[in-house]
Amino acid sequence: MNITLKQAELAIQAAKERASQLGTLMNIAIVDSGVNLVAFVRMDDAWIGSIDIALRKAKTASYFNMESGEIGKLSQPGGQGWQIEHSNGGLITFPGGVPITNTTGQIIGAIGVSGSTVEHDQAVARAGAKAVK
């Protein structure tokens, strides 16, 4: 099962609201479980360089069914996932990518957010993912 456009729009709206609460501007990407882009928003004046980062965070979370920051923990020098960020056309292994699950807990896609600190990116991504449940 994949995320629907309606669900993706809910996630984006919640993420935008959280970004506004934090006083930051974000790029927000939603991919389905097959890592295909479903929806994308660049808030006015959000960094252009963060467009690709948001999409790669979403893809990373979807490829591995876990938050992108968790992949980062595994990819430290000497770790079992060392240099994994070079796979799959380039991954982002710091926080801001979160799997999206449906009401039964099945992963249906992922959200990737970029435009601020990793703490803000993560908070905004989690708010978007939570909105779909």
C-alpha positions in Angstrom: 0.0 0.0 0.0 1.2 3.5 -0.8 0.5 6.9 0.6 -2.2 8.8 -1.2 -2.1 12.3 -2.4 -4.6 13.3 0.2 -2.5 11.8 2.9 0.6 13.5 1.5 -1.1 16.8 1.5 -2.1 16.3 5.2 1.6 15.6 6.0 2.7 18.7 4.2 0.2 20.9 5.9 1.2 19.6 9.3 4.8 20.0 8.5 4.3 23.6 7.3 2.4 24.5 10.4 5.2 23.1 12.6 7.8 24.9 10.6 5.9 28.2 11.1 5.7 27.5 14.8 9.5 27.1 14.9 9.9 30.3 12.8 11.7 28.5 10.0 11.3 27.9 6.2 11.4 24.4 4.9 11.5 22.2 1.8 9.2 19.2 2.4 9.2 16.1 0.2 6.8 13.1 0.4 7.6 9.8 -1.3 5.6 6.6 -1.5 6.9 3.2 -0.4 8.5 2.7 -3.8 10.5 5.9 -3.3 8.5 7.8 -5.9 7.8 11.5 -5.3 4.2 12.1 -4.4 4.2 15.7 -3.2 6.7 18.5 -2.7 6.5 22.0 -1.2 9.1 24.7 -1.0 8.0 27.3 1.5 8.6 30.9 0.3 12.3 31.8 0.5 13.4 28.4 1.8 16.9 27.5 0.7 17.1 26.2 -2.8 20.0 23.9 -1.8 17.7 22.1 0.6 15.4 20.9 -2.1 17.6 18.0 -3.0 18.4 17.3 0.7 14.7 17.0 1.6 14.0 14.6 -1.3 17.1 12.5 -0.4 16.1 12.4 3.3 12.6 11.1 2.3 14.1 8.5 0.0 16.6 7.4 2.7 13.8 6.8 5.2 11.7 5.0 2.6 14.6 2.8 1.3 15.4 1.5 4.8 12.1 1.9 6.6 13.7 3.9 9.4 14.5 7.5 10.2 17.4 9.0 8.2 19.2 9.9 11.5 19.2 6.2 12.5 21.0 5.4 9.2 23.5 8.1 10.2 24.3 6.3 13.5 25.1 3.1 11.5 27.2 4.9 8.9 29.9 6.3 11.3 33.5 5.5 10.5 34.1 1.9 11.4 30.4 1.2 11.6 28.6 -1.6 9.7 27.0 1.0 7.3 30.2 3.0 6.7 29.8 5.0 3.5 26.2 3.8 2.8 25.4 7.4 1.9 27.1 6.7 -1.5 24.6 4.0 -2.3 21.2 4.4 -4.1 22.2 7.5 -5.9 23.2 9.3 -2.7 21.5 9.2 0.7 21.3 11.7 3.5 22.1 10.2 6.8 21.3 12.9 9.3 17.9 13.7 10.9 14.9 15.0 8.9 13.7 11.9 7.1 10.9 9.9 8.7 8.8 6.9 7.5 5.1 7.4 7.3 2.8 4.7 8.5 -1.0 4.2 8.1 -3.4 3.6 11.0 -2.4 -0.1 11.0 1.3 0.6 11.3 2.2 -0.3 7.7 4.9 1.9 6.1 3.3 3.7 3.2 6.0 6.3 2.4 8.2 8.8 4.0 8.7 12.5 4.5 11.9 14.4 4.1 12.4 17.9 5.4 15.3 20.4 5.1 15.9 24.0 5.6 17.0 24.6 9.2 18.9 22.8 12.0 18.7 19.0 12.1 16.6 19.3 15.3 14.1 21.6 13.5 14.1 19.4 10.4 13.4 16.3 12.5 10.6 18.0 14.5 8.9 19.2 11.3 9.3 15.8 9.6 7.8 14.0 12.7 4.9 16.4 12.8 4.2 15.6 9.1 4.4 11.9 9.6 2.2 12.0 12.6 -0.6 13.8 10.8 -1.2 10.8 8.5 -2.1 8.5 11.3 
